[in-house]
Amino acid sequence: MLSSIAEALEVADDDTVVTIAPGTYTEPVQVHRRKVTLVARDRGTVTLEGQAGEPTVSCVGGVLELSGMTVIGCGRTSTTNGSSGPMLPCAG
């Protein structure tokens, strides 16, 4: 079992589904040049919370799909560049 989303993303291959344990995660979520789906193990029990000055979610040249989780601070603090994918639901 890995201790962070960042660790899971480091070892995730292209077109991978990563299941996230319940909790609030304050680390940045970054995906580069891959397709990754992040799924809450139990719907509504995972929160990605941004930190001041850092993107909550960043996807460059890939596809990122988030399912069953809430992203806080995703307005100005999330970035995409040449990327696609639904990132919902998204709070404030």
PDB file of N, CA, C and O in Angstrom:
ATOM      1  N   MET A   1       0.849  -1.172   0.000  1.00  0.00           N
ATOM      2  CA  MET A   1       0.000   0.000   0.000  1.00  0.00           C
ATOM      3  C   MET A   1       0.896   1.238   0.000  1.00  0.00           C
ATOM      4  O   MET A   1       1.863   1.315   0.758  1.00  0.00           O
ATOM      5  N   LEU A   2       0.570   2.186  -0.841  1.00  0.00           N
ATOM      6  CA  LEU A   2       1.339   3.421  -0.943  1.00  0.00           C
ATOM      7  C   LEU A   2       0.770   4.464   0.011  1.00  0.00           C
ATOM      8  O   LEU A   2      -0.405   4.411   0.373  1.00  0.00           O
ATOM      9  N   SER A   3       1.615   5.413   0.416  1.00  0.00           N
ATOM     10  CA  SER A   3       1.186   6.361   1.449  1.00  0.00           C
ATOM     11  C   SER A   3       0.667   7.687   0.915  1.00  0.00           C
ATOM     12  O   SER A   3       0.188   8.515   1.689  1.00  0.00           O
ATOM     13  N   SER A   4       0.753   7.908  -0.409  1.00  0.00           N
ATOM     14  CA  SER A   4       0.278   9.184  -0.957  1.00  0.00           C
ATOM     15  C   SER A   4      -0.194   9.004  -2.394  1.00  0.00           C
ATOM     16  O   SER A   4       0.142   8.025  -3.061  1.00  0.00           O
ATOM     17  N   ILE A   5      -0.974   9.965  -2.848  1.00  0.00           N
ATOM     18  CA  ILE A   5      -1.406   9.963  -4.247  1.00  0.00           C
ATOM     19  C   ILE A   5      -0.193  10.165  -5.145  1.00  0.00           C
ATOM     20  O   ILE A   5      -0.085   9.527  -6.193  1.00  0.00           O
ATOM     21  N   ALA A   6       0.716  11.042  -4.747  1.00  0.00           N
ATOM     22  CA  ALA A   6       1.922  11.302  -5.545  1.00  0.00           C
ATOM     23  C   ALA A   6       2.721  10.017  -5.762  1.00  0.00           C
ATOM     24  O   ALA A   6       3.199   9.769  -6.869  1.00  0.00           O
ATOM     25  N   GLU A   7       2.869   9.199  -4.719  1.00  0.00           N
ATOM     26  CA  GLU A   7       3.572   7.919  -4.857  1.00  0.00           C
ATOM     27  C   GLU A   7       2.869   7.013  -5.859  1.00  0.00           C
ATOM     28  O   GLU A   7       3.514   6.381  -6.696  1.00  0.00           O
ATOM     29  N   ALA A   8       1.553   6.954  -5.770  1.00  0.00           N
ATOM     30  CA  ALA A   8       0.785   6.112  -6.690  1.00  0.00           C
ATOM     31  C   ALA A   8       0.949   6.596  -8.124  1.00  0.00           C
ATOM     32  O   ALA A   8       1.077   5.786  -9.042  1.00  0.00           O
ATOM     33  N   LEU A   9       0.946   7.918  -8.322  1.00  0.00           N
ATOM     34  CA  LEU A   9       1.092   8.459  -9.670  1.00  0.00           C
ATOM     35  C   LEU A   9       2.489   8.227 -10.227  1.00  0.00           C
ATOM     36  O   LEU A   9       2.650   8.080 -11.438  1.00  0.00           O
ATOM     37  N   GLU A  10       3.504   8.192  -9.366  1.00  0.00           N
ATOM     38  CA  GLU A  10       4.875   7.931  -9.818  1.00  0.00           C
ATOM     39  C   GLU A  10       5.007   6.555 -10.452  1.00  0.00           C
ATOM     40  O   GLU A  10       5.756   6.388 -11.415  1.00  0.00           O
ATOM     41  N   VAL A  11       4.295   5.575  -9.928  1.00  0.00           N
ATOM     42  CA  VAL A  11       4.423   4.205 -10.432  1.00  0.00           C
ATOM     43  C   VAL A  11       3.301   3.808 -11.389  1.00  0.00           C
ATOM     44  O   VAL A  11       3.318   2.706 -11.939  1.00  0.00           O
ATOM     45  N   ALA A  12       2.328   4.694 -11.590  1.00  0.00           N
ATOM     46  CA  ALA A  12       1.182   4.376 -12.455  1.00  0.00           C
ATOM     47  C   ALA A  12       1.590   4.377 -13.924  1.00  0.00           C
ATOM     48  O   ALA A  12       2.226   5.315 -14.405  1.00  0.00           O
ATOM     49  N   ASP A  13       1.220   3.324 -14.619  1.00  0.00           N
ATOM     50  CA  ASP A  13       1.424   3.257 -16.061  1.00  0.00           C
ATOM     51  C   ASP A  13       0.357   4.080 -16.763  1.00  0.00           C
ATOM     52  O   ASP A  13      -0.598   4.545 -16.141  1.00  0.00           O
ATOM     53  N   ASP A  14       0.532   4.254 -18.070  1.00  0.00           N
ATOM     54  CA  ASP A  14      -0.476   4.931 -18.880  1.00  0.00           C
ATOM     55  C   ASP A  14      -1.768   4.118 -18.850  1.00  0.00           C
ATOM     56  O   ASP A  14      -1.737   2.887 -18.843  1.00  0.00           O
ATOM     57  N   ASP A  15      -2.894   4.811 -18.832  1.00  0.00           N
ATOM     58  CA  ASP A  15      -4.229   4.207 -18.839  1.00  0.00           C
ATOM     59  C   ASP A  15      -4.472   3.355 -17.586  1.00  0.00           C
ATOM     60  O   ASP A  15      -4.954   2.225 -17.666  1.00  0.00           O
ATOM     61  N   THR A  16      -4.129   3.922 -16.442  1.00  0.00           N
ATOM     62  CA  THR A  16      -4.254   3.244 -15.158  1.00  0.00           C
ATOM     63  C   THR A  16      -5.387   3.843 -14.338  1.00  0.00           C
ATOM     64  O   THR A  16      -5.638   5.047 -14.394  1.00  0.00           O
ATOM     65  N   VAL A  17      -6.070   2.990 -13.576  1.00  0.00           N
ATOM     66  CA  VAL A  17      -7.056   3.440 -12.596  1.00  0.00           C
ATOM     67  C   VAL A  17      -6.416   3.283 -11.218  1.00  0.00           C
ATOM     68  O   VAL A  17      -5.960   2.199 -10.853  1.00  0.00           O
ATOM     69  N   VAL A  18      -6.387   4.386 -10.457  1.00  0.00           N
ATOM     70  CA  VAL A  18      -5.826   4.381  -9.110  1.00  0.00           C
ATOM     71  C   VAL A  18      -6.974   4.580  -8.123  1.00  0.00           C
ATOM     72  O   VAL A  18      -7.705   5.566  -8.211  1.00  0.00           O
ATOM     73  N   THR A  19      -7.133   3.654  -7.193  1.00  0.00           N
ATOM     74  CA  THR A  19      -8.170   3.753  -6.175  1.00  0.00           C
ATOM     75  C   THR A  19      -7.587   4.456  -4.952  1.00  0.00           C
ATOM     76  O   THR A  19      -6.536   4.068  -4.443  1.00  0.00           O
ATOM     77  N   ILE A  20      -8.287   5.502  -4.486  1.00  0.00           N
ATOM     78  CA  ILE A  20      -7.795   6.339  -3.397  1.00  0.00           C
ATOM     79  C   ILE A  20      -8.562   6.023  -2.110  1.00  0.00           C
ATOM     80  O   ILE A  20      -9.792   5.993  -2.102  1.00  0.00           O
ATOM     81  N   ALA A  21      -7.826   5.789  -1.031  1.00  0.00           N
ATOM     82  CA  ALA A  21      -8.426   5.525   0.279  1.00  0.00           C
ATOM     83  C   ALA A  21      -9.083   6.791   0.822  1.00  0.00           C
ATOM     84  O   ALA A  21      -8.673   7.896   0.467  1.00  0.00           O
ATOM     85  N   PRO A  22     -10.095   6.648   1.677  1.00  0.00           N
ATOM     86  CA  PRO A  22     -10.757   7.816   2.261  1.00  0.00           C
ATOM     87  C   PRO A  22      -9.768   8.726   2.991  1.00  0.00           C
ATOM     88  O   PRO A  22      -8.803   8.265   3.602  1.00  0.00           O
ATOM     89  N   GLY A  23     -10.036  10.030   2.909  1.00  0.00           N
ATOM     90  CA  GLY A  23      -9.205  10.994   3.620  1.00  0.00           C
ATOM     91  C   GLY A  23      -9.166  12.323   2.907  1.00  0.00           C
ATOM     92  O   GLY A  23      -9.742  12.490   1.832  1.00  0.00           O
ATOM     93  N   THR A  24      -8.472  13.277   3.529  1.00  0.00           N
ATOM     94  CA  THR A  24      -8.230  14.580   2.923  1.00  0.00           C
ATOM     95  C   THR A  24      -6.762  14.636   2.545  1.00  0.00           C
ATOM     96  O   THR A  24      -5.890  14.409   3.384  1.00  0.00           O
ATOM     97  N   TYR A  25      -6.491  14.934   1.299  1.00  0.00           N
ATOM     98  CA  TYR A  25      -5.132  14.970   0.768  1.00  0.00           C
ATOM     99  C   TYR A  25      -4.781  16.406   0.421  1.00  0.00           C
ATOM    100  O   TYR A  25      -5.497  17.059  -0.338  1.00  0.00           O
ATOM    101  N   THR A  26      -3.683  16.899   0.973  1.00  0.00           N
ATOM    102  CA  THR A  26      -3.275  18.285   0.742  1.00  0.00           C
ATOM    103  C   THR A  26      -2.082  18.379  -0.198  1.00  0.00           C
ATOM    104  O   THR A  26      -1.539  19.464  -0.406  1.00  0.00           O
ATOM    105  N   GLU A  27      -1.677  17.268  -0.759  1.00  0.00           N
ATOM    106  CA  GLU A  27      -0.561  17.254  -1.708  1.00  0.00           C
ATOM    107  C   GLU A  27      -1.056  17.645  -3.099  1.00  0.00           C
ATOM    108  O   GLU A  27      -2.221  17.410  -3.421  1.00  0.00           O
ATOM    109  N   PRO A  28      -0.192  18.237  -3.930  1.00  0.00           N
ATOM    110  CA  PRO A  28      -0.606  18.507  -5.306  1.00  0.00           C
ATOM    111  C   PRO A  28      -0.730  17.196  -6.091  1.00  0.00           C
ATOM    112  O   PRO A  28       0.057  16.269  -5.897  1.00  0.00           O
ATOM    113  N   VAL A  29      -1.719  17.133  -6.969  1.00  0.00           N
ATOM    114  CA  VAL A  29      -1.917  15.975  -7.841  1.00  0.00           C
ATOM    115  C   VAL A  29      -1.439  16.378  -9.229  1.00  0.00           C
ATOM    116  O   VAL A  29      -1.997  17.285  -9.846  1.00  0.00           O
ATOM    117  N   GLN A  30      -0.398  15.697  -9.721  1.00  0.00           N
ATOM    118  CA  GLN A  30       0.205  16.064 -11.002  1.00  0.00           C
ATOM    119  C   GLN A  30       0.281  14.854 -11.920  1.00  0.00           C
ATOM    120  O   GLN A  30       0.785  13.797 -11.540  1.00  0.00           O
ATOM    121  N   VAL A  31      -0.230  15.028 -13.144  1.00  0.00           N
ATOM    122  CA  VAL A  31      -0.175  13.981 -14.159  1.00  0.00           C
ATOM    123  C   VAL A  31       0.470  14.576 -15.401  1.00  0.00           C
ATOM    124  O   VAL A  31       0.078  15.649 -15.859  1.00  0.00           O
ATOM    125  N   HIS A  32       1.462  13.873 -15.945  1.00  0.00           N
ATOM    126  CA  HIS A  32       2.175  14.350 -17.128  1.00  0.00           C
ATOM    127  C   HIS A  32       2.217  13.244 -18.180  1.00  0.00           C
ATOM    128  O   HIS A  32       2.713  12.147 -17.924  1.00  0.00           O
ATOM    129  N   ARG A  33       1.690  13.547 -19.367  1.00  0.00           N
ATOM    130  CA  ARG A  33       1.785  12.693 -20.552  1.00  0.00           C
ATOM    131  C   ARG A  33       1.274  11.261 -20.362  1.00  0.00           C
ATOM    132  O   ARG A  33       1.812  10.317 -20.941  1.00  0.00           O
ATOM    133  N   ARG A  34       0.245  11.116 -19.555  1.00  0.00           N
ATOM    134  CA  ARG A  34      -0.372   9.801 -19.362  1.00  0.00           C
ATOM    135  C   ARG A  34      -1.865   9.974 -19.165  1.00  0.00           C
ATOM    136  O   ARG A  34      -2.346  11.072 -18.886  1.00  0.00           O
ATOM    137  N   LYS A  35      -2.588   8.882 -19.313  1.00  0.00           N
ATOM    138  CA  LYS A  35      -4.009   8.858 -18.966  1.00  0.00           C
ATOM    139  C   LYS A  35      -4.128   8.147 -17.624  1.00  0.00           C
ATOM    140  O   LYS A  35      -3.723   6.994 -17.476  1.00  0.00           O
ATOM    141  N   VAL A  36      -4.694   8.862 -16.644  1.00  0.00           N
ATOM    142  CA  VAL A  36      -4.859   8.301 -15.308  1.00  0.00           C
ATOM    143  C   VAL A  36      -6.263   8.636 -14.804  1.00  0.00           C
ATOM    144  O   VAL A  36      -6.745   9.756 -14.975  1.00  0.00           O
ATOM    145  N   THR A  37      -6.904   7.659 -14.187  1.00  0.00           N
ATOM    146  CA  THR A  37      -8.190   7.873 -13.538  1.00  0.00           C
ATOM    147  C   THR A  37      -8.000   7.670 -12.042  1.00  0.00           C
ATOM    148  O   THR A  37      -7.520   6.623 -11.605  1.00  0.00           O
ATOM    149  N   LEU A  38      -8.380   8.682 -11.256  1.00  0.00           N
ATOM    150  CA  LEU A  38      -8.356   8.576  -9.797  1.00  0.00           C
ATOM    151  C   LEU A  38      -9.783   8.370  -9.321  1.00  0.00           C
ATOM    152  O   LEU A  38     -10.666   9.170  -9.631  1.00  0.00           O
ATOM    153  N   VAL A  39     -10.014   7.297  -8.567  1.00  0.00           N
ATOM    154  CA  VAL A  39     -11.353   6.940  -8.107  1.00  0.00           C
ATOM    155  C   VAL A  39     -11.334   6.797  -6.587  1.00  0.00           C
ATOM    156  O   VAL A  39     -10.491   6.089  -6.034  1.00  0.00           O
ATOM    157  N   ALA A  40     -12.266   7.471  -5.918  1.00  0.00           N
ATOM    158  CA  ALA A  40     -12.408   7.298  -4.468  1.00  0.00           C
ATOM    159  C   ALA A  40     -12.879   5.877  -4.186  1.00  0.00           C
ATOM    160  O   ALA A  40     -13.838   5.403  -4.795  1.00  0.00           O
ATOM    161  N   ARG A  41     -12.203   5.200  -3.261  1.00  0.00           N
ATOM    162  CA  ARG A  41     -12.612   3.836  -2.905  1.00  0.00           C
ATOM    163  C   ARG A  41     -14.062   3.820  -2.439  1.00  0.00           C
ATOM    164  O   ARG A  41     -14.827   2.925  -2.796  1.00  0.00           O
ATOM    165  N   ASP A  42     -14.431   4.811  -1.643  1.00  0.00           N
ATOM    166  CA  ASP A  42     -15.812   4.971  -1.190  1.00  0.00           C
ATOM    167  C   ASP A  42     -16.256   6.363  -1.608  1.00  0.00           C
ATOM    168  O   ASP A  42     -15.732   7.363  -1.117  1.00  0.00           O
ATOM    169  N   ARG A  43     -17.209   6.424  -2.502  1.00  0.00           N
ATOM    170  CA  ARG A  43     -17.671   7.700  -3.074  1.00  0.00           C
ATOM    171  C   ARG A  43     -17.943   8.752  -1.995  1.00  0.00           C
ATOM    172  O   ARG A  43     -18.626   8.485  -1.006  1.00  0.00           O
ATOM    173  N   GLY A  44     -17.397   9.947  -2.206  1.00  0.00           N
ATOM    174  CA  GLY A  44     -17.639  11.065  -1.312  1.00  0.00           C
ATOM    175  C   GLY A  44     -16.761  11.103  -0.067  1.00  0.00           C
ATOM    176  O   GLY A  44     -16.970  11.945   0.806  1.00  0.00           O
ATOM    177  N   THR A  45     -15.783  10.207   0.030  1.00  0.00           N
ATOM    178  CA  THR A  45     -14.932  10.158   1.224  1.00  0.00           C
ATOM    179  C   THR A  45     -13.519  10.677   0.978  1.00  0.00           C
ATOM    180  O   THR A  45     -12.682  10.648   1.880  1.00  0.00           O
ATOM    181  N   VAL A  46     -13.249  11.150  -0.238  1.00  0.00           N
ATOM    182  CA  VAL A  46     -11.922  11.670  -0.578  1.00  0.00           C
ATOM    183  C   VAL A  46     -12.041  13.148  -0.922  1.00  0.00           C
ATOM    184  O   VAL A  46     -12.901  13.549  -1.706  1.00  0.00           O
ATOM    185  N   THR A  47     -11.160  13.955  -0.320  1.00  0.00           N
ATOM    186  CA  THR A  47     -11.090  15.380  -0.626  1.00  0.00           C
ATOM    187  C   THR A  47      -9.665  15.728  -1.011  1.00  0.00           C
ATOM    188  O   THR A  47      -8.719  15.402  -0.294  1.00  0.00           O
ATOM    189  N   LEU A  48      -9.515  16.396  -2.155  1.00  0.00           N
ATOM    190  CA  LEU A  48      -8.230  16.962  -2.564  1.00  0.00           C
ATOM    191  C   LEU A  48      -8.299  18.439  -2.231  1.00  0.00           C
ATOM    192  O   LEU A  48      -9.140  19.161  -2.766  1.00  0.00           O
ATOM    193  N   GLU A  49      -7.427  18.888  -1.357  1.00  0.00           N
ATOM    194  CA  GLU A  49      -7.487  20.268  -0.884  1.00  0.00           C
ATOM    195  C   GLU A  49      -6.211  21.003  -1.259  1.00  0.00           C
ATOM    196  O   GLU A  49      -5.112  20.607  -0.872  1.00  0.00           O
ATOM    197  N   GLY A  50      -6.375  22.080  -2.017  1.00  0.00           N
ATOM    198  CA  GLY A  50      -5.230  22.842  -2.485  1.00  0.00           C
ATOM    199  C   GLY A  50      -4.544  23.636  -1.394  1.00  0.00           C
ATOM    200  O   GLY A  50      -5.146  23.989  -0.379  1.00  0.00           O
ATOM    201  N   GLN A  51      -3.281  23.906  -1.624  1.00  0.00           N
ATOM    202  CA  GLN A  51      -2.478  24.737  -0.744  1.00  0.00           C
ATOM    203  C   GLN A  51      -2.205  26.059  -1.446  1.00  0.00           C
ATOM    204  O   GLN A  51      -2.109  26.101  -2.673  1.00  0.00           O
ATOM    205  N   ALA A  52      -2.080  27.116  -0.698  1.00  0.00           N
ATOM    206  CA  ALA A  52      -1.863  28.451  -1.269  1.00  0.00           C
ATOM    207  C   ALA A  52      -0.645  28.453  -2.187  1.00  0.00           C
ATOM    208  O   ALA A  52       0.432  27.980  -1.823  1.00  0.00           O
ATOM    209  N   GLY A  53      -0.841  28.995  -3.381  1.00  0.00           N
ATOM    210  CA  GLY A  53       0.254  29.155  -4.325  1.00  0.00           C
ATOM    211  C   GLY A  53       0.601  27.933  -5.148  1.00  0.00           C
ATOM    212  O   GLY A  53       1.469  28.018  -6.017  1.00  0.00           O
ATOM    213  N   GLU A  54      -0.041  26.798  -4.913  1.00  0.00           N
ATOM    214  CA  GLU A  54       0.231  25.585  -5.687  1.00  0.00           C
ATOM    215  C   GLU A  54      -1.062  25.079  -6.314  1.00  0.00           C
ATOM    216  O   GLU A  54      -2.125  25.163  -5.699  1.00  0.00           O
ATOM    217  N   PRO A  55      -0.976  24.551  -7.540  1.00  0.00           N
ATOM    218  CA  PRO A  55      -2.181  23.957  -8.130  1.00  0.00           C
ATOM    219  C   PRO A  55      -2.637  22.747  -7.313  1.00  0.00           C
ATOM    220  O   PRO A  55      -1.814  21.948  -6.865  1.00  0.00           O
ATOM    221  N   THR A  56      -3.929  22.619  -7.126  1.00  0.00           N
ATOM    222  CA  THR A  56      -4.471  21.422  -6.488  1.00  0.00           C
ATOM    223  C   THR A  56      -4.300  20.245  -7.435  1.00  0.00           C
ATOM    224  O   THR A  56      -3.881  19.161  -7.029  1.00  0.00           O
ATOM    225  N   VAL A  57      -4.630  20.471  -8.705  1.00  0.00           N
ATOM    226  CA  VAL A  57      -4.553  19.446  -9.741  1.00  0.00           C
ATOM    227  C   VAL A  57      -3.853  20.044 -10.948  1.00  0.00           C
ATOM    228  O   VAL A  57      -4.186  21.146 -11.383  1.00  0.00           O
ATOM    229  N   SER A  58      -2.881  19.315 -11.490  1.00  0.00           N
ATOM    230  CA  SER A  58      -2.163  19.770 -12.674  1.00  0.00           C
ATOM    231  C   SER A  58      -2.050  18.606 -13.647  1.00  0.00           C
ATOM    232  O   SER A  58      -1.607  17.518 -13.278  1.00  0.00           O
ATOM    233  N   CYS A  59      -2.456  18.842 -14.900  1.00  0.00           N
ATOM    234  CA  CYS A  59      -2.385  17.802 -15.924  1.00  0.00           C
ATOM    235  C   CYS A  59      -1.768  18.412 -17.174  1.00  0.00           C
ATOM    236  O   CYS A  59      -2.327  19.340 -17.759  1.00  0.00           O
ATOM    237  N   VAL A  60      -0.617  17.890 -17.582  1.00  0.00           N
ATOM    238  CA  VAL A  60       0.101  18.422 -18.735  1.00  0.00           C
ATOM    239  C   VAL A  60       0.261  17.316 -19.776  1.00  0.00           C
ATOM    240  O   VAL A  60       0.906  16.299 -19.524  1.00  0.00           O
ATOM    241  N   GLY A  61      -0.334  17.532 -20.947  1.00  0.00           N
ATOM    242  CA  GLY A  61      -0.163  16.601 -22.058  1.00  0.00           C
ATOM    243  C   GLY A  61      -0.747  15.223 -21.817  1.00  0.00           C
ATOM    244  O   GLY A  61      -0.281  14.248 -22.405  1.00  0.00           O
ATOM    245  N   GLY A  62      -1.749  15.121 -20.972  1.00  0.00           N
ATOM    246  CA  GLY A  62      -2.340  13.824 -20.673  1.00  0.00           C
ATOM    247  C   GLY A  62      -3.831  13.924 -20.474  1.00  0.00           C
ATOM    248  O   GLY A  62      -4.463  14.904 -20.868  1.00  0.00           O
ATOM    249  N   VAL A  63      -4.386  12.901 -19.861  1.00  0.00           N
ATOM    250  CA  VAL A  63      -5.812  12.865 -19.540  1.00  0.00           C
ATOM    251  C   VAL A  63      -5.927  12.480 -18.070  1.00  0.00           C
ATOM    252  O   VAL A  63      -5.347  11.487 -17.631  1.00  0.00           O
ATOM    253  N   LEU A  64      -6.675  13.270 -17.321  1.00  0.00           N
ATOM    254  CA  LEU A  64      -6.905  12.993 -15.907  1.00  0.00           C
ATOM    255  C   LEU A  64      -8.397  12.979 -15.653  1.00  0.00           C
ATOM    256  O   LEU A  64      -9.100  13.939 -15.967  1.00  0.00           O
ATOM    257  N   GLU A  65      -8.876  11.887 -15.082  1.00  0.00           N
ATOM    258  CA  GLU A  65     -10.284  11.777 -14.699  1.00  0.00           C
ATOM    259  C   GLU A  65     -10.351  11.555 -13.198  1.00  0.00           C
ATOM    260  O   GLU A  65      -9.651  10.702 -12.651  1.00  0.00           O
ATOM    261  N   LEU A  66     -11.204  12.336 -12.536  1.00  0.00           N
ATOM    262  CA  LEU A  66     -11.429  12.192 -11.103  1.00  0.00           C
ATOM    263  C   LEU A  66     -12.859  11.718 -10.899  1.00  0.00           C
ATOM    264  O   LEU A  66     -13.779  12.229 -11.536  1.00  0.00           O
ATOM    265  N   SER A  67     -13.052  10.744 -10.015  1.00  0.00           N
ATOM    266  CA  SER A  67     -14.386  10.207  -9.795  1.00  0.00           C
ATOM    267  C   SER A  67     -14.633   9.976  -8.311  1.00  0.00           C
ATOM    268  O   SER A  67     -13.819   9.368  -7.617  1.00  0.00           O
ATOM    269  N   GLY A  68     -15.786  10.478  -7.831  1.00  0.00           N
ATOM    270  CA  GLY A  68     -16.223  10.203  -6.474  1.00  0.00           C
ATOM    271  C   GLY A  68     -15.522  10.995  -5.400  1.00  0.00           C
ATOM    272  O   GLY A  68     -15.584  10.635  -4.224  1.00  0.00           O
ATOM    273  N   MET A  69     -14.845  12.084  -5.786  1.00  0.00           N
ATOM    274  CA  MET A  69     -14.123  12.879  -4.802  1.00  0.00           C
ATOM    275  C   MET A  69     -14.432  14.351  -4.972  1.00  0.00           C
ATOM    276  O   MET A  69     -14.991  14.768  -5.987  1.00  0.00           O
ATOM    277  N   THR A  70     -14.065  15.134  -3.972  1.00  0.00           N
ATOM    278  CA  THR A  70     -14.263  16.573  -3.998  1.00  0.00           C
ATOM    279  C   THR A  70     -12.910  17.249  -4.103  1.00  0.00           C
ATOM    280  O   THR A  70     -11.954  16.848  -3.439  1.00  0.00           O
ATOM    281  N   VAL A  71     -12.830  18.279  -4.941  1.00  0.00           N
ATOM    282  CA  VAL A  71     -11.612  19.075  -5.083  1.00  0.00           C
ATOM    283  C   VAL A  71     -11.919  20.462  -4.550  1.00  0.00           C
ATOM    284  O   VAL A  71     -12.834  21.130  -5.032  1.00  0.00           O
ATOM    285  N   ILE A  72     -11.154  20.897  -3.556  1.00  0.00           N
ATOM    286  CA  ILE A  72     -11.329  22.224  -2.976  1.00  0.00           C
ATOM    287  C   ILE A  72     -10.157  23.086  -3.413  1.00  0.00           C
ATOM    288  O   ILE A  72      -9.001  22.668  -3.352  1.00  0.00           O
ATOM    289  N   GLY A  73     -10.476  24.299  -3.855  1.00  0.00           N
ATOM    290  CA  GLY A  73      -9.419  25.184  -4.333  1.00  0.00           C
ATOM    291  C   GLY A  73      -9.080  24.911  -5.782  1.00  0.00           C
ATOM    292  O   GLY A  73      -7.939  25.105  -6.202  1.00  0.00           O
ATOM    293  N   CYS A  74     -10.072  24.458  -6.560  1.00  0.00           N
ATOM    294  CA  CYS A  74      -9.778  24.052  -7.935  1.00  0.00           C
ATOM    295  C   CYS A  74      -9.980  25.162  -8.948  1.00  0.00           C
ATOM    296  O   CYS A  74      -9.629  24.984 -10.115  1.00  0.00           O
ATOM    297  N   GLY A  75     -10.528  26.296  -8.553  1.00  0.00           N
ATOM    298  CA  GLY A  75     -10.774  27.374  -9.509  1.00  0.00           C
ATOM    299  C   GLY A  75      -9.500  27.871 -10.149  1.00  0.00           C
ATOM    300  O   GLY A  75      -9.151  27.446 -11.251  1.00  0.00           O
ATOM    301  N   ARG A  76      -8.804  28.759  -9.478  1.00  0.00           N
ATOM    302  CA  ARG A  76      -7.560  29.301 -10.010  1.00  0.00           C
ATOM    303  C   ARG A  76      -6.372  28.410  -9.708  1.00  0.00           C
ATOM    304  O   ARG A  76      -5.279  28.654 -10.218  1.00  0.00           O
ATOM    305  N   THR A  77      -6.558  27.384  -8.895  1.00  0.00           N
ATOM    306  CA  THR A  77      -5.409  26.604  -8.473  1.00  0.00           C
ATOM    307  C   THR A  77      -5.292  25.260  -9.174  1.00  0.00           C
ATOM    308  O   THR A  77      -4.541  24.396  -8.722  1.00  0.00           O
ATOM    309  N   SER A  78      -6.017  25.069 -10.265  1.00  0.00           N
ATOM    310  CA  SER A  78      -5.871  23.858 -11.057  1.00  0.00           C
ATOM    311  C   SER A  78      -5.479  24.248 -12.467  1.00  0.00           C
ATOM    312  O   SER A  78      -5.948  25.253 -13.002  1.00  0.00           O
ATOM    313  N   THR A  79      -4.617  23.444 -13.062  1.00  0.00           N
ATOM    314  CA  THR A  79      -4.130  23.785 -14.385  1.00  0.00           C
ATOM    315  C   THR A  79      -4.203  22.588 -15.319  1.00  0.00           C
ATOM    316  O   THR A  79      -4.053  21.440 -14.901  1.00  0.00           O
ATOM    317  N   THR A  80      -4.434  22.881 -16.588  1.00  0.00           N
ATOM    318  CA  THR A  80      -4.304  21.882 -17.636  1.00  0.00           C
ATOM    319  C   THR A  80      -3.554  22.528 -18.784  1.00  0.00           C
ATOM    320  O   THR A  80      -3.690  23.727 -19.028  1.00  0.00           O
ATOM    321  N   ASN A  81      -2.775  21.746 -19.476  1.00  0.00           N
ATOM    322  CA  ASN A  81      -2.008  22.248 -20.605  1.00  0.00           C
ATOM    323  C   ASN A  81      -1.922  21.129 -21.634  1.00  0.00           C
ATOM    324  O   ASN A  81      -1.182  20.163 -21.447  1.00  0.00           O
ATOM    325  N   GLY A  82      -2.681  21.260 -22.722  1.00  0.00           N
ATOM    326  CA  GLY A  82      -2.699  20.207 -23.736  1.00  0.00           C
ATOM    327  C   GLY A  82      -3.285  18.917 -23.201  1.00  0.00           C
ATOM    328  O   GLY A  82      -2.889  17.833 -23.628  1.00  0.00           O
ATOM    329  N   SER A  83      -4.218  19.019 -22.276  1.00  0.00           N
ATOM    330  CA  SER A  83      -4.751  17.864 -21.579  1.00  0.00           C
ATOM    331  C   SER A  83      -6.264  17.880 -21.612  1.00  0.00           C
ATOM    332  O   SER A  83      -6.885  18.870 -21.999  1.00  0.00           O
ATOM    333  N   SER A  84      -6.852  16.758 -21.195  1.00  0.00           N
ATOM    334  CA  SER A  84      -8.305  16.712 -21.126  1.00  0.00           C
ATOM    335  C   SER A  84      -8.729  15.761 -20.030  1.00  0.00           C
ATOM    336  O   SER A  84      -7.920  15.017 -19.475  1.00  0.00           O
ATOM    337  N   GLY A  85     -10.016  15.801 -19.730  1.00  0.00           N
ATOM    338  CA  GLY A  85     -10.578  14.866 -18.764  1.00  0.00           C
ATOM    339  C   GLY A  85     -11.476  15.568 -17.786  1.00  0.00           C
ATOM    340  O   GLY A  85     -11.206  16.703 -17.395  1.00  0.00           O
ATOM    341  N   PRO A  86     -12.555  14.904 -17.379  1.00  0.00           N
ATOM    342  CA  PRO A  86     -13.473  15.514 -16.416  1.00  0.00           C
ATOM    343  C   PRO A  86     -12.862  15.542 -15.023  1.00  0.00           C
ATOM    344  O   PRO A  86     -12.266  14.561 -14.577  1.00  0.00           O
ATOM    345  N   MET A  87     -13.014  16.661 -14.347  1.00  0.00           N
ATOM    346  CA  MET A  87     -12.524  16.787 -12.981  1.00  0.00           C
ATOM    347  C   MET A  87     -13.686  17.252 -12.112  1.00  0.00           C
ATOM    348  O   MET A  87     -13.706  18.397 -11.660  1.00  0.00           O
ATOM    349  N   LEU A  88     -14.647  16.373 -11.879  1.00  0.00           N
ATOM    350  CA  LEU A  88     -15.851  16.730 -11.147  1.00  0.00           C
ATOM    351  C   LEU A  88     -16.112  15.711 -10.053  1.00  0.00           C
ATOM    352  O   LEU A  88     -15.676  14.569 -10.199  1.00  0.00           O
ATOM    353  N   PRO A  89     -16.790  16.047  -8.974  1.00  0.00           N
ATOM    354  CA  PRO A  89     -17.277  17.365  -8.604  1.00  0.00           C
ATOM    355  C   PRO A  89     -16.137  18.246  -8.124  1.00  0.00           C
ATOM    356  O   PRO A  89     -15.071  17.758  -7.747  1.00  0.00           O
ATOM    357  N   CYS A  90     -16.372  19.532  -8.144  1.00  0.00           N
ATOM    358  CA  CYS A  90     -15.325  20.480  -7.805  1.00  0.00           C
ATOM    359  C   CYS A  90     -15.905  21.581  -6.930  1.00  0.00           C
ATOM    360  O   CYS A  90     -16.752  22.351  -7.382  1.00  0.00           O
ATOM    361  N   ALA A  91     -15.463  21.662  -5.703  1.00  0.00           N
ATOM    362  CA  ALA A  91     -15.969  22.679  -4.776  1.00  0.00           C
ATOM    363  C   ALA A  91     -15.012  23.851  -4.707  1.00  0.00           C
ATOM    364  O   ALA A  91     -13.797  23.675  -4.612  1.00  0.00           O
ATOM    365  N   GLY A  92     -15.585  25.076  -4.758  1.00  0.00           N
ATOM    366  CA  GLY A  92     -14.899  26.336  -4.556  1.00  0.00           C
ATOM    367  C   GLY A  92     -13.506  26.374  -4.916  1.00  0.00           C
ATOM    368  O   GLY A  92     -12.859  27.411  -4.771  1.00  0.00           O
TER     369      GLY A  92
END
